[in-house]
Amino acid sequence: MTGTTFPNQTERAYTLKDFRFGSGETLPELRVNVIAFGTPRKNAAGEVENAVLLIHNTTGTAASWLQAGLGDELFGPGQPLDAQRYYLIAPDMIGFGKSSKPSDGLRARFPRYRYVDMVTAQHRLLTEQLGVPHLHLVLGLSMGGMLTWMFGEMHPRFMDALVPVASQPGPMSGRNWIQRRMNIEAIRNDPDWNGGDYETNPARWVLTAPIGALMTQSVVRIQEMAPTREAGDKLYRQFVERASKGDANNRLYQLESSMDYDPSGELHRIEARLFAINFADDELNPPALGVLEPAIAKIPGARCVTVPAGPQTQGHYTTMRAAIWKRYLAEFLGALPPQ
């Protein structure tokens, strides 16, 4: 999908020297690719004071924010995060896009990164490379939403506000983890994976990869796309084809990076204003589990909304259709104290 170009849009790779991962492993240079756009506003000390950090999902990259379903609905004139008013920073997370990842050459020798490493890298990027000592907002989708909870805990006074979308502040478990484990085991047991040291991307693991799509799309939308067995077969082949375009090691690392996610024990550390947006037909973060509301109650002033299912919602994929949820974001931002 062709993305929109916004005011002052740039793309650049930054280098974080001697990056130490939570595992104790190190990289002498960690590359973090960033798409930035909008209008920086500086205070008397010359520091940017209207910066917004945008964190993408597990199947996306920084460029995902430029797609019409997000970019045009969020950053255009008069939209909640109008690029004329805000300075938007969208990095590729570790292991994604043009940032450092296994397929760059280290393959399975790449450090075993986790979500905590992603947050650490972004904090270093902002403070060491971009000269941003404070954020107005952190907005994250899916994996980005999970990282948003963690960012608020690890750096409580670094931002004014947090908006995690399509995520839950509880341990990686249940169906969410099981569908990830299925993909992990399929990759590790692919005869051509060879311990991650392959020349040709292994192809058999992709036959089970569609389980991820089944868990993230609305069951109603899937039925509409596959009302017959023949249509179901065609849709399955499309899912397989999409999965086959990704590198197996990259995907393995991306999935495993979530395994120790659990912000539930540190929610009391969050000081920023927090507003969580979830979706009623999201089977990865189902409201029936009752995780979100009790967690919100532990954070002073925090609020949440579960967007009802409707003819336009797409389960977990509703994250990519900001037209459905941007009014909640706009109301929250409008109620924040002046910057």
C-alpha positions in Angstrom: 0.0 0.0 0.0 1.4 3.4 -1.0 2.0 5.6 2.0 1.3 9.3 2.5 4.2 11.8 2.7 4.0 14.2 5.6 5.6 17.5 6.4 9.4 17.3 7.0 9.4 13.6 6.5 12.8 11.9 6.8 14.2 8.4 7.1 17.5 7.7 8.8 19.4 4.9 10.5 21.0 5.7 13.9 23.7 3.7 15.7 23.6 2.8 19.3 27.2 1.9 20.4 27.9 -1.1 22.7 24.3 -2.1 23.2 23.9 -4.6 26.0 20.9 -6.8 26.0 19.1 -8.1 29.0 20.6 -11.5 28.3 24.1 -10.1 28.8 24.8 -10.4 25.1 26.2 -7.3 23.3 26.4 -5.8 19.9 29.1 -3.2 19.3 26.7 -1.3 17.0 22.9 -1.6 17.1 21.2 0.0 14.1 17.8 1.7 14.7 16.0 2.9 11.6 13.6 5.9 12.1 11.0 7.6 10.0 10.3 11.1 11.5 7.9 13.7 10.3 6.0 16.7 11.6 6.9 20.0 13.2 9.3 20.0 16.1 8.6 22.7 18.7 11.4 23.6 21.1 11.3 25.2 24.5 13.7 27.9 25.8 16.4 25.3 26.5 16.2 24.1 22.8 14.6 20.8 23.7 11.8 19.3 21.6 8.6 19.4 23.7 5.9 18.0 21.3 7.5 14.6 20.4 5.3 11.5 19.9 6.7 8.0 19.8 4.9 5.6 17.5 5.5 1.9 18.0 4.4 -0.5 15.3 2.9 -4.0 15.6 4.5 -7.5 15.3 3.7 -7.8 11.6 4.6 -4.2 10.8 7.4 -1.7 10.6 7.8 2.1 11.0 6.4 2.5 7.5 3.1 1.0 8.6 2.2 4.3 10.2 2.3 6.0 6.7 -0.4 3.7 5.3 -3.7 5.5 4.6 -5.6 3.6 7.3 -3.3 5.1 9.9 -1.5 8.0 8.5 -4.3 9.9 6.8 -6.6 9.3 9.8 -4.1 10.3 12.5 -1.6 12.8 11.1 -3.3 14.8 8.4 -4.6 18.3 8.9 -7.1 18.5 11.7 -6.5 14.9 12.8 -5.7 13.9 16.4 -1.9 14.0 15.8 -1.8 16.6 13.1 1.8 16.7 11.8 1.6 20.5 11.8 1.3 20.4 15.6 3.4 17.3 16.6 6.8 15.8 15.9 6.2 12.2 15.1 9.0 9.6 15.6 8.4 6.1 14.2 11.3 3.6 14.7 11.7 0.1 13.4 12.0 -2.0 16.5 14.9 -4.4 17.1 14.4 -7.3 14.7 12.1 -5.4 12.3 12.3 -3.5 9.1 15.7 -1.8 8.5 16.8 -2.0 12.2 19.3 -4.7 13.3 18.0 -8.2 12.9 19.2 -11.8 12.5 19.0 -11.8 8.7 21.6 -9.1 8.5 24.2 -11.8 8.8 24.4 -13.1 12.3 21.4 -15.4 11.8 20.9 -17.5 15.0 24.0 -15.9 16.5 22.1 -12.6 16.8 21.4 -11.7 20.5 18.2 -13.1 22.0 16.4 -9.8 22.4 13.2 -9.3 24.5 10.7 -6.5 24.8 12.7 -4.9 27.5 15.6 -4.5 25.1 13.3 -2.8 22.6 12.2 -0.2 25.2 15.8 0.3 26.3 16.9 0.9 22.7 14.1 3.4 22.0 15.0 5.4 25.2 18.6 5.5 24.2 17.6 6.5 20.7 15.5 9.4 21.9 17.9 10.7 24.5 21.3 10.0 22.9 20.6 10.5 19.2 17.5 12.6 18.8 17.9 15.0 21.7 14.4 14.3 23.0 14.5 14.3 26.8 10.7 14.0 27.2 7.8 12.7 25.1 4.3 14.1 25.0 2.9 10.7 24.0 3.7 7.1 23.4 1.2 5.4 21.0 1.6 1.7 20.3 -0.3 -0.9 18.4 -0.5 -4.6 19.4 3.2 -5.3 20.2 3.6 -1.6 20.3 0.8 -1.4 22.8 2.6 -4.0 25.0 5.8 -1.9 24.7 3.8 1.2 25.7 2.8 -0.4 29.0 6.4 -1.3 29.6 7.7 2.1 28.6 5.5 3.7 31.2 6.8 1.4 33.9 10.5 1.6 33.0 10.6 5.4 32.5 7.6 6.8 34.5 8.4 10.5 34.1 9.6 10.4 30.5 6.2 11.0 28.9 3.0 12.9 29.5 0.7 10.3 28.2 0.4 6.6 27.1 -2.0 5.1 24.7 -1.6 1.3 24.3 -3.9 -0.1 21.6 -5.0 -3.7 21.2 -3.0 -5.1 24.1 -3.4 -6.4 27.7 -1.2 -5.7 30.7 -1.0 -9.3 31.7 1.4 -12.2 31.2 2.0 -13.7 27.7 -0.2 -16.8 28.0 -3.3 -18.6 26.8 -4.2 -18.6 23.2 -2.0 -15.6 22.5 1.1 -17.5 23.5 0.0 -20.9 22.2 -0.5 -19.6 18.6 3.0 -18.0 18.9 4.4 -21.3 20.2 3.0 -23.2 17.2 4.9 -20.9 14.8 8.0 -21.1 16.9 8.0 -24.9 16.9 7.2 -25.1 13.2 10.3 -23.0 12.4 12.6 -24.9 14.8 11.4 -28.2 13.5 11.5 -27.3 9.8 13.9 -29.8 8.2 15.6 -27.0 6.3 16.0 -24.6 9.3 19.4 -26.2 10.2 19.6 -24.5 13.6 19.1 -21.2 11.9 22.2 -21.5 9.6 20.4 -21.9 6.3 21.2 -20.5 2.8 17.7 -20.8 1.5 14.8 -19.7 3.6 13.0 -22.8 5.0 9.5 -23.1 3.5 7.7 -25.8 5.4 7.0 -23.9 8.5 4.8 -21.4 6.6 2.2 -24.2 6.2 1.2 -23.6 9.8 1.8 -19.8 9.8 -1.9 -18.9 9.0 -2.9 -19.7 12.6 -1.7 -16.2 13.4 -4.0 -14.7 10.9 -6.9 -16.8 12.2 -6.3 -15.5 15.7 -6.0 -11.8 14.7 -8.8 -11.3 12.2 -12.5 -11.1 13.2 -14.2 -14.5 12.8 -17.0 -12.6 11.0 -14.7 -11.0 8.5 -13.0 -14.4 7.8 -16.4 -16.0 7.1 -17.1 -13.1 4.7 -13.8 -13.7 2.9 -14.2 -17.5 2.9 -17.9 -18.4 2.7 -17.2 -21.6 0.8 -14.5 -24.3 1.1 -13.0 -23.2 -2.2 -12.8 -19.6 -0.9 -11.3 -20.9 2.3 -8.6 -22.8 0.4 -7.8 -19.7 -1.6 -7.5 -17.6 1.5 -5.3 -20.1 3.2 -2.9 -20.1 0.2 -2.8 -16.3 0.4 -1.9 -16.5 4.1 0.9 -19.0 3.3 2.2 -16.9 0.5 2.4 -13.8 2.7 4.3 -15.8 5.4 6.7 -17.2 2.9 8.0 -13.7 2.1 9.5 -13.3 5.6 12.8 -14.6 6.9 12.4 -17.6 9.2 15.0 -16.5 11.8 13.6 -13.0 11.9 10.1 -14.3 12.5 11.4 -16.8 15.2 13.1 -14.0 17.1 10.1 -11.7 16.8 7.8 -14.3 18.3 10.2 -15.4 21.0 10.9 -11.8 22.1 7.4 -11.7 23.7 7.8 -14.8 25.9 8.5 -13.0 29.2 6.1 -10.1 28.7 4.2 -9.4 31.9 3.8 -5.7 33.0 1.2 -6.6 35.6 3.5 -6.4 38.6 4.8 -2.9 38.0 1.6 -1.1 36.9 1.8 1.1 40.1 5.0 2.7 38.7 3.1 4.4 35.8 2.8 8.1 36.4 1.7 9.3 32.9 -1.9 9.7 31.9 -2.9 6.4 30.4 -5.8 5.5 28.1 -6.0 2.0 26.7 -8.0 1.1 23.6 -9.1 -2.5 22.9 -11.6 -4.1 20.6 -14.5 -6.4 21.5 -13.8 -8.9 18.7 -10.1 -9.1 19.3 -9.4 -12.8 20.0 -5.8 -12.2 21.0 -6.9 -9.8 23.8 -10.5 -11.0 24.5 -12.5 -8.9 27.0 -13.9 -12.2 28.4 -10.5 -12.7 30.3 -11.2 -9.6 32.4 -7.6 -8.4 32.4 -7.9 -4.8 31.3 -10.3 -3.2 33.8 -8.6 -4.5 37.0 -5.2 -3.4 35.7 -6.5 0.1 34.9 -7.8 0.4 38.5 -4.3 0.1 39.7 -3.1 3.2 37.8 -4.3 6.6 39.1 -6.4 8.5 36.6 -6.1 5.7 33.9 -9.0 4.9 31.7 -9.9 2.4 29.0 -12.4 1.7 26.3 -13.4 -1.5 24.5 -14.6 -0.6 21.0 -17.8 -2.6 20.2 -17.7 -5.0 17.3 -19.4 -3.8 14.1 -19.5 -4.2 10.3 -16.2 -2.3 9.9 -14.2 -3.8 12.8 -11.6 -6.5 12.0 -10.7 -8.1 15.3 -7.1 -7.4 16.2 -6.6 -5.9 12.8 -8.8 -3.0 13.7 -5.6 -1.4 14.9 -4.8 -0.6 11.3 -8.2 1.1 10.8 -7.8 4.3 12.8 -11.0 5.7 11.5 -12.8 3.3 13.9 -10.9 4.3 17.1 -9.3 7.8 16.5 -12.2 9.7 18.1 -11.4 8.0 21.4 -7.7 9.1 21.0 -8.8 12.6 20.1 -11.0 12.9 23.2 -8.2 11.7 25.4 -5.6 14.1 23.9 -8.1 17.0 24.2 -8.5 16.4 27.9 -4.7 16.4 28.6 -3.2 19.5 30.4 -1.5 21.9 28.0 2.0 20.9 27.0 
